[in-house]
Amino acid sequence: MNEWIPVTERMPIENDRYLTVSIEPWFGTTGVDIMRWSGVWMYDGRQTEAKVTHWMPLPEPPKEEV
C-alpha cells in the first residue's frame, strides 16, 4: 500500500482521482475523501474549500473471481 504524501512535500502530477486527507474549513474536522486533482482539488465536480493536507494514489480495485 502507498503511504500518505504531504502536500507540503509535493502535489500529484497527473490529472486524476486521489485519496485525500483534508480539514473542513467551517468546523475544523478532518476527513478522508476521494478528490480529483486538476491544478486545484475538486470534490463532487467543483473546487473544494477544504484544506487538503495529504494525498495518495487510489489502490487497485479487488480482482473479482468469475
Biotite code that builds the C-alpha atoms (Angstrom):
import biotite.structure as struc

atoms = struc.array([
    struc.Atom([0.000, 0.000, 0.000], chain_id="A", res_id=1, res_name="MET", atom_name="CA", element="C"),
    struc.Atom([1.142, 3.519, -0.688], chain_id="A", res_id=2, res_name="ASN", atom_name="CA", element="C"),
    struc.Atom([1.944, 5.991, 2.056], chain_id="A", res_id=3, res_name="GLU", atom_name="CA", element="C"),
    struc.Atom([0.367, 9.401, 2.614], chain_id="A", res_id=4, res_name="TRP", atom_name="CA", element="C"),
    struc.Atom([2.216, 12.208, 0.810], chain_id="A", res_id=5, res_name="ILE", atom_name="CA", element="C"),
    struc.Atom([2.091, 15.652, 2.450], chain_id="A", res_id=6, res_name="PRO", atom_name="CA", element="C"),
    struc.Atom([1.041, 18.441, 0.067], chain_id="A", res_id=7, res_name="VAL", atom_name="CA", element="C"),
    struc.Atom([3.940, 20.427, 1.515], chain_id="A", res_id=8, res_name="THR", atom_name="CA", element="C"),
    struc.Atom([6.269, 17.784, 0.022], chain_id="A", res_id=9, res_name="GLU", atom_name="CA", element="C"),
    struc.Atom([4.713, 17.547, -3.458], chain_id="A", res_id=10, res_name="ARG", atom_name="CA", element="C"),
    struc.Atom([1.462, 17.612, -5.389], chain_id="A", res_id=11, res_name="MET", atom_name="CA", element="C"),
    struc.Atom([0.196, 14.982, -7.829], chain_id="A", res_id=12, res_name="PRO", atom_name="CA", element="C"),
    struc.Atom([1.489, 15.235, -11.382], chain_id="A", res_id=13, res_name="ILE", atom_name="CA", element="C"),
    struc.Atom([-1.447, 13.646, -13.179], chain_id="A", res_id=14, res_name="GLU", atom_name="CA", element="C"),
    struc.Atom([-4.984, 14.948, -13.521], chain_id="A", res_id=15, res_name="ASN", atom_name="CA", element="C"),
    struc.Atom([-6.629, 12.034, -11.703], chain_id="A", res_id=16, res_name="ASP", atom_name="CA", element="C"),
    struc.Atom([-8.539, 10.980, -8.588], chain_id="A", res_id=17, res_name="ARG", atom_name="CA", element="C"),
    struc.Atom([-6.706, 10.509, -5.276], chain_id="A", res_id=18, res_name="TYR", atom_name="CA", element="C"),
    struc.Atom([-7.429, 9.528, -1.706], chain_id="A", res_id=19, res_name="LEU", atom_name="CA", element="C"),
    struc.Atom([-7.052, 12.698, 0.370], chain_id="A", res_id=20, res_name="THR", atom_name="CA", element="C"),
    struc.Atom([-6.980, 13.858, 3.981], chain_id="A", res_id=21, res_name="VAL", atom_name="CA", element="C"),
    struc.Atom([-8.444, 17.323, 4.411], chain_id="A", res_id=22, res_name="SER", atom_name="CA", element="C"),
    struc.Atom([-9.570, 19.779, 7.058], chain_id="A", res_id=23, res_name="ILE", atom_name="CA", element="C"),
    struc.Atom([-13.087, 21.156, 6.630], chain_id="A", res_id=24, res_name="GLU", atom_name="CA", element="C"),
    struc.Atom([-12.887, 24.960, 6.936], chain_id="A", res_id=25, res_name="PRO", atom_name="CA", element="C"),
    struc.Atom([-16.040, 25.720, 8.911], chain_id="A", res_id=26, res_name="TRP", atom_name="CA", element="C"),
    struc.Atom([-15.792, 23.211, 11.745], chain_id="A", res_id=27, res_name="PHE", atom_name="CA", element="C"),
    struc.Atom([-12.138, 22.188, 11.549], chain_id="A", res_id=28, res_name="GLY", atom_name="CA", element="C"),
    struc.Atom([-12.989, 18.495, 11.237], chain_id="A", res_id=29, res_name="THR", atom_name="CA", element="C"),
    struc.Atom([-10.626, 16.137, 9.430], chain_id="A", res_id=30, res_name="THR", atom_name="CA", element="C"),
    struc.Atom([-11.922, 13.791, 6.768], chain_id="A", res_id=31, res_name="GLY", atom_name="CA", element="C"),
    struc.Atom([-10.767, 11.251, 4.205], chain_id="A", res_id=32, res_name="VAL", atom_name="CA", element="C"),
    struc.Atom([-12.267, 11.617, 0.726], chain_id="A", res_id=33, res_name="ASP", atom_name="CA", element="C"),
    struc.Atom([-11.648, 10.814, -2.905], chain_id="A", res_id=34, res_name="ILE", atom_name="CA", element="C"),
    struc.Atom([-10.896, 14.029, -4.783], chain_id="A", res_id=35, res_name="MET", atom_name="CA", element="C"),
    struc.Atom([-9.722, 14.938, -8.259], chain_id="A", res_id=36, res_name="ARG", atom_name="CA", element="C"),
    struc.Atom([-6.517, 16.910, -8.777], chain_id="A", res_id=37, res_name="TRP", atom_name="CA", element="C"),
    struc.Atom([-6.568, 19.242, -11.796], chain_id="A", res_id=38, res_name="SER", atom_name="CA", element="C"),
    struc.Atom([-4.302, 22.042, -10.618], chain_id="A", res_id=39, res_name="GLY", atom_name="CA", element="C"),
    struc.Atom([-6.755, 22.528, -7.730], chain_id="A", res_id=40, res_name="VAL", atom_name="CA", element="C"),
    struc.Atom([-8.514, 19.949, -5.573], chain_id="A", res_id=41, res_name="TRP", atom_name="CA", element="C"),
    struc.Atom([-12.014, 19.157, -6.841], chain_id="A", res_id=42, res_name="MET", atom_name="CA", element="C"),
    struc.Atom([-14.765, 17.428, -4.858], chain_id="A", res_id=43, res_name="TYR", atom_name="CA", element="C"),
    struc.Atom([-18.119, 16.499, -6.361], chain_id="A", res_id=44, res_name="ASP", atom_name="CA", element="C"),
    struc.Atom([-17.288, 18.355, -9.580], chain_id="A", res_id=45, res_name="GLY", atom_name="CA", element="C"),
    struc.Atom([-16.305, 21.680, -8.044], chain_id="A", res_id=46, res_name="ARG", atom_name="CA", element="C"),
    struc.Atom([-13.284, 23.204, -6.347], chain_id="A", res_id=47, res_name="GLN", atom_name="CA", element="C"),
    struc.Atom([-13.236, 22.308, -2.673], chain_id="A", res_id=48, res_name="THR", atom_name="CA", element="C"),
    struc.Atom([-12.791, 24.803, 0.132], chain_id="A", res_id=49, res_name="GLU", atom_name="CA", element="C"),
    struc.Atom([-11.353, 22.073, 2.363], chain_id="A", res_id=50, res_name="ALA", atom_name="CA", element="C"),
    struc.Atom([-7.619, 22.268, 3.038], chain_id="A", res_id=51, res_name="LYS", atom_name="CA", element="C"),
    struc.Atom([-6.041, 19.087, 1.675], chain_id="A", res_id=52, res_name="VAL", atom_name="CA", element="C"),
    struc.Atom([-3.055, 18.121, 3.832], chain_id="A", res_id=53, res_name="THR", atom_name="CA", element="C"),
    struc.Atom([-2.104, 14.682, 2.435], chain_id="A", res_id=54, res_name="HIS", atom_name="CA", element="C"),
    struc.Atom([-2.845, 12.521, -0.586], chain_id="A", res_id=55, res_name="TRP", atom_name="CA", element="C"),
    struc.Atom([-2.070, 9.117, -2.092], chain_id="A", res_id=56, res_name="MET", atom_name="CA", element="C"),
    struc.Atom([-2.935, 7.252, -5.285], chain_id="A", res_id=57, res_name="PRO", atom_name="CA", element="C"),
    struc.Atom([-6.053, 5.129, -5.089], chain_id="A", res_id=58, res_name="LEU", atom_name="CA", element="C"),
    struc.Atom([-5.385, 1.425, -4.545], chain_id="A", res_id=59, res_name="PRO", atom_name="CA", element="C"),
    struc.Atom([-6.163, -1.061, -7.287], chain_id="A", res_id=60, res_name="GLU", atom_name="CA", element="C"),
    struc.Atom([-9.733, -2.423, -7.041], chain_id="A", res_id=61, res_name="PRO", atom_name="CA", element="C"),
    struc.Atom([-10.122, -6.047, -5.921], chain_id="A", res_id=62, res_name="PRO", atom_name="CA", element="C"),
    struc.Atom([-9.979, -8.712, -8.585], chain_id="A", res_id=63, res_name="LYS", atom_name="CA", element="C"),
    struc.Atom([-13.405, -10.245, -8.984], chain_id="A", res_id=64, res_name="GLU", atom_name="CA", element="C"),
    struc.Atom([-13.469, -14.014, -9.322], chain_id="A", res_id=65, res_name="GLU", atom_name="CA", element="C"),
    struc.Atom([-15.546, -15.319, -12.213], chain_id="A", res_id=66, res_name="VAL", atom_name="CA", element="C"),
])
